[in-house]
Amino acid sequence: MMNSDGTEPATFGNLYPALHRLENHGLLAEWEETDTGREAKFYRLTRKGRAQLETEAASWQRLTEAVGLVLKLSEGGVE
């Protein structure tokens, strides 16, 4: 089943495996103590995760700029 915008909804079946993969690569964070004194896992970016996010965001920016140029050229009649 798709969301109304055509995207696939995040489910436990696909969300947690992705989170675990990121955690295994050292990109997501750690167990912490909650206000009640219990340990709980909080998914936060690690320093390494932030660096990776910056790298991926820059790559995505370059890709979207390139696609934008292609679309702009195609609108101008260049085939």
C-alpha positions as CSV (number, residue, x, y, z in Angstrom):
1,M,0.0,0.0,0.0
2,M,1.3,3.4,-1.0
3,N,0.9,6.8,0.7
4,S,-1.2,9.3,-1.0
5,D,1.9,11.0,-2.4
6,G,3.1,7.8,-4.0
7,T,5.8,6.9,-1.5
8,E,6.0,3.7,0.4
9,P,5.2,4.0,4.1
10,A,7.9,3.3,6.7
11,T,7.0,0.1,8.6
12,F,8.8,-1.8,11.3
13,G,9.6,-4.4,8.8
14,N,11.7,-2.0,6.7
15,L,12.6,0.7,9.2
16,Y,14.4,-1.3,11.9
17,P,16.6,-3.3,9.5
18,A,17.7,0.0,8.0
19,L,18.4,1.5,11.4
20,H,20.4,-1.6,12.4
21,R,22.5,-1.4,9.2
22,L,23.3,2.3,10.0
23,E,24.1,1.4,13.6
24,N,26.4,-1.4,12.5
25,H,28.3,1.0,10.3
26,G,28.7,3.4,13.3
27,L,26.4,6.0,11.9
28,L,23.7,5.9,14.6
29,A,23.8,6.1,18.3
30,E,23.7,4.4,21.5
31,W,21.9,3.2,24.6
32,E,21.1,5.9,27.1
33,E,19.5,6.0,30.5
34,T,15.9,7.5,30.5
35,D,14.4,9.7,33.1
36,T,13.0,6.6,34.8
37,G,16.5,5.1,35.0
38,R,15.9,2.4,32.4
39,E,18.2,1.9,29.4
40,A,16.7,2.7,26.0
41,K,18.0,3.0,22.6
42,F,17.9,6.4,21.0
43,Y,18.6,6.7,17.3
44,R,20.8,9.8,16.9
45,L,23.5,10.5,14.4
46,T,27.0,9.9,15.6
47,R,29.9,12.2,14.6
48,K,30.7,9.7,11.8
49,G,27.0,9.7,10.9
50,R,26.9,13.5,10.6
51,A,30.0,13.5,8.4
52,Q,28.4,10.8,6.2
53,L,25.1,12.8,6.0
54,E,27.1,15.9,4.9
55,T,28.8,13.8,2.2
56,E,25.5,12.3,1.0
57,A,23.7,15.7,1.0
58,A,26.5,17.2,-1.1
59,S,26.3,14.3,-3.5
60,W,22.5,14.6,-3.7
61,Q,22.9,18.4,-4.4
62,R,25.3,17.8,-7.3
63,L,22.9,15.2,-8.7
64,T,19.8,17.4,-8.5
65,E,21.7,20.3,-10.1
66,A,22.8,18.1,-13.0
67,V,19.2,16.8,-13.5
68,G,18.0,20.4,-13.4
69,L,20.5,21.3,-16.1
70,V,19.3,18.4,-18.3
71,L,15.7,19.5,-17.8
72,K,16.5,23.1,-18.6
73,L,18.3,22.1,-21.8
74,S,15.4,19.8,-22.8
75,E,12.9,22.7,-22.3
76,G,15.1,24.9,-24.6
77,G,14.6,22.4,-27.5
78,V,18.0,20.7,-27.3
79,E,17.6,17.0,-27.8
